[in-house]
Amino acid sequence: FPSQTITGNFANVIHGLNANHLTDQVIQRSKRMILDTLGVGLLGTSTEVCHKVTQYSKIYSSDISSTIWGHLDFRLPPLYAAFVNGVAVHSMDFDDTWHPATHPSGAVLPAVIALSEAFPQKKKISGLDLLLAFNVGIEVQGRLLHFSSEARNIPKRY
């Protein structure tokens, strides 16, 4: 459709993704990316910045809650759980990287896990659904990075 906007096309592509698009190679790479991100995130829970955002976020509560990695003693609303866990991942700066500089999994995985935990027990998502959501997030980030003229100039600015 010539009249369709780039944004509309982008949204249609993303909306049309389903588990059938996950090849064996994509699934294996995704699992490796997830395992790496969880490891880096768990290590990051020991950083000062992670302690600070954890303490800050404790003021928020909700009937719906998600796990804070490395903490069995409390949970947070999904938004703040994703924030704290994302800070944990990024605080170590060992998470996966694309060129130009961006860390795809550290931005996507904490949000996907926090949201998946927020579903009611009778509507829990499958592991395949989680992999699909993770890959959709990675795809969105990659396409936005590709569309960004600012991102292409990051290495020249340093």
C-alpha positions, 0 to 999 in steps of 0.5 A, spaced: 500 500 500 503 506 497 499 510 502 501 506 508 506 510 513 513 507 515 510 506 522 504 503 520 508 498 516 512 497 522 506 496 526 503 491 521 510 487 521 511 486 528 503 485 530 504 479 525 510 475 528 508 469 531 511 463 534 512 460 527 517 465 525 522 462 531 527 458 527 531 453 531 537 457 530 533 463 533 530 459 539 537 457 541 540 464 540 535 467 544 536 462 550 543 464 550 542 471 550 537 470 556 541 466 560 547 471 559 542 477 561 540 473 567 547 472 569 549 479 568 543 481 572 544 477 578 551 479 578 549 486 577 544 486 583 550 487 588 552 494 585 551 500 589 546 503 583 542 497 583 541 497 591 539 505 590 534 503 585 531 497 589 531 502 595 527 507 592 522 502 588 520 499 595 515 505 596 511 502 590 506 497 591 501 493 588 496 487 588 500 485 582 507 484 583 513 481 579 520 478 582 526 482 583 532 478 581 536 476 587 531 478 592 526 473 595 524 477 601 520 482 596 516 483 590 515 490 586 509 492 581 511 490 574 514 496 572 518 497 578 521 490 577 523 491 570 526 498 572 530 494 578 532 488 574 534 492 568 538 497 572 542 490 575 543 488 568 546 495 565 550 496 571 555 491 570 555 493 562 557 486 560 550 484 557 550 483 549 551 489 545 550 491 538 553 496 533 552 502 534 552 501 541 546 498 544 544 493 549 538 489 546 537 484 551 538 488 558 532 493 555 527 487 553 528 481 558 526 485 564 520 487 562 518 481 558 519 477 565 516 482 569 510 482 565 509 475 564 509 474 572 503 479 572 499 475 568 493 471 573 495 464 574 490 461 569 493 466 564 500 464 564 504 464 558 508 459 555 516 458 554 515 459 547 510 465 548 516 468 552 521 467 547 516 470 542 515 476 546 523 477 547 524 476 540 519 481 538 522 486 543 529 485 540 526 486 533 523 492 535 529 495 538 533 493 532 528 496 527 528 502 531 536 502 531 536 501 524 531 507 522 535 512 527 540 517 524 542 519 530 544 511 532 549 511 526 553 517 529 554 514 536 561 512 534 563 518 531 561 522 537 566 519 542 
